[in-house]
Amino acid sequence: MGEPFTGDGLPSVPIAVVASSDPILVLGAELALDIVQELEGQSSREHAVALLDRHGEVLGADPRGHVDRLLERGLVRSVLGTVASITYERQGMVVQGAVAPVGETGWTVVVLEPADVALEGPRRIRRLLLVVVGAAMVLAVLLALVLARTVTDPIARLRDHALALADGRLGITTEVARSDEVGELARAFNHLSMRLRENQDEIRQQREAIESFNQDLQREVEAATAHLREAQEQLVRSGQLAAVAQIGAGLAHELNNPLTAVLGLAQILRARTGDPALAEDLKALEQEALRCREVVDALLKLADDQPATQDSHADLRAILEDVVTAVRPTFARRGVGLSTGAYDAVDVRIGHGPAAQALVQLMSGLAAGLPSGARLAVGTEVVDGLAIVRLVPSAPVELASD
């Protein structure tokens, strides 16, 4: 097959057939390409169809210039003999096209069309779709406006009443004369509002009753707690004093027998001796033994564990004398003086033992906190029927760190 050429106005292709004979014979023929005219007839200003040879040249004429207006030869030559889609810009417009080979001829069919023309169909569909959507939206708005008076207005009233109910306006109701779902919702809301008000009234009454009961119970608990605290403190003090007193009582019992022997022996020796100086020393020994016996007796009285009752009575002067006798050695060891006076004979409603134990503990604590050389004055007085024991230190009392 030879190269196409233009003869009498129609493109033609020469064909030569060689026969295998002797001598060699060659048959020549010319094939007119009538299809090119059909392709030219399909071309217009909006699109072009052409048949290109293997060099990218158009087979046939292009009298109206449609192919030449759209064809970018350099780009199309790069895709000859392939199946491809192409897009490029020519003379200020975007052109879209497709190419495909024609069998074994080496020719290529190309179809070209401006992008505006190719996209006109989708654009038309989009415009139509926008019109339809716009009309549907307008119709929906109109329908919503119509339904607002029949549906949304009752719902809005229910919403406002629900907000009022949430703010505490229990019992509020709404009137919706309808038998559909909105009417059922309104009746359910009214029932709920009334039930909430009834429940609130019941809760208020129960709360008032509970508050009254709690106040009465609180007063009773406070009174019982105060009484229990007082009893507990008294029990702790009594336990502490009882422990100290029991220790003192044990020591007093242990010392009582030796003191009795010492006192008796001193009296016998003083009666038998004829030496005045020795007799005087034995007399001093006897006096000191008597003082020790007084301290022992005071400790035994402090250990009196008989519980005080409402009818218990004791002599305050006797209590103070026993206490002073018991704590005087402690004060002497610490270098603290103890000043006492004439105590009034006052009958007090208290047990001798508990009162003495409390005073011993208090005065011992003062002795421990006073510096050496200080003094503690002990006195009594009666004011408005109350017996008062005054303990006046001559120096500040330092409290123990523990």
C-alpha positions, 0 to 999 in steps of 0.5 A, a space after each residue: 500500500 502506498 502513501 495516500 494522494 489527492 487525484 480528482 479531488 478525492 483522496 486515493 491510495 495506490 495498491 500494488 500486488 506482486 504475483 509469484 510467477 515467471 516472469 514476475 507480474 505486478 498488478 496496480 490499483 487505485 482505491 478512492 477514500 470515499 469515507 473521507 467525504 463522509 468524515 468531512 460531512 460530519 465536521 462542523 463549527 462545534 466539532 471536527 472529525 478527520 482521518 490522519 496519515 502516519 505523518 499526522 497529515 489530514 487525508 482529504 480537503 478541509 474546505 470549511 477549515 473546521 479541522 484546522 481551527 481545532 487541530 493542534 498538529 504537534 500535540 496530535 502527532 505525539 499520540 498517533 497510532 494510540 488510543 488516547 484522550 487529549 485536552 489542550 488550549 488553541 486560539 484561546 479556547 480549550 479543546 477536548 478530543 480522542 484519537 484511535 488507530 485504524 487497523 494496520 493502515 497506520 492511519 489515525 481517526 481524531 475527533 475534536 470538540 471545544 470544551 464548552 460544547 462538550 460540557 454544555 450537556 452537563 451544564 444544562 442538566 445542572 441548570 435544570 437541577 438547580 431550577 428543580 431544587 430551588 422550586 422544591 425549596 420554595 415549595 418546602 418553605 411555603 409548606 412549612 409556613 402553612 404547617 407552622 400555625 397548625 403544628 409548631 404553634 402548639 408545640 411552641 406553647 408546650 415548650 414555653 410551659 415546659 420551661 415554666 414548669 422547669 422554673 418551678 411553676 408547678 400546676 401550669 397547664 396548656 389548652 390545645 383543643 386537638 385530638 391528634 398526637 399534639 393534643 395527646 401530648 398536651 394532655 399528658 403534659 397537663 397531667 404531669 404538671 398537676 402530679 408534680 404539684 401534688 407531689 411537691 405539696 406532699 414533699 413539703 409537708 413531709 420535709 416540714 415534719 422531718 425538720 421538726 423531728 430533726 430539731 427535736 432529735 438534735 436537741 435531745 442528742 446535744 443534751 445526751 452528748 453533753 451529759 455523756 461528755 461530762 460523765 466521760 471527763 469525770 470518769 477520766 479524772 476519777 480514773 487518773 486520781 484513783 490511780 495516783 491515790 492507789 499508788 499513794 495508798 500502797 506506799 502508805 501501807 508499806 511505810 506504816 509498819 516501819 514507822 510504827 516500829 521506829 516511833 515505838 523504839 524511839 519512845 522506849 529509848 527516850 524513857 530508858 536513857 539518862 543522857 539529856 542530849 541523847 533524850 533530846 535527839 530521841 525526842 526529835 526523832 519521835 517528832 519526825 516519825 509522828 510527822 511521817 505518820 501524819 503524811 501516811 494517814 493523809 495518803 490513806 485518806 486520799 486513797 478513799 475510793 468510796 464513790 461520792 453520792 448526792 448526799 456525800 458531805 465533807 469538811 473542807 478544812 479537813 480536806 485541805 489539811 490532808 492535802 497540804 500534809 501530802 504535798 508538802 514533801 513534794 514542794 520541799 524537794 522542788 524548793 517551792 514554798 507552801 503558805 497556808 492560813 487558817 481555813 474556814 470550817 465549811 461543810 461541802 457536798 462532796 466526798 472527802 477522797 475525790 476532792 482530796 485527790 483532785 486538789 493533790 493532782 492540781 497542786 502537784 502540777 503547780 509545784 512542777 511548773 513553779 521555779 525554785 524559790 517561788 511560793 504557793 498560797 492556799 486559802 479558802 472563802 465562801 461566796 454566795 453559798 459557794 466554797 472557793 479554794 484559792 491557789 495563788 502562785 508568786 511566779 508564772 507557772 510553766 506548763 510542761 511541754 508534753 
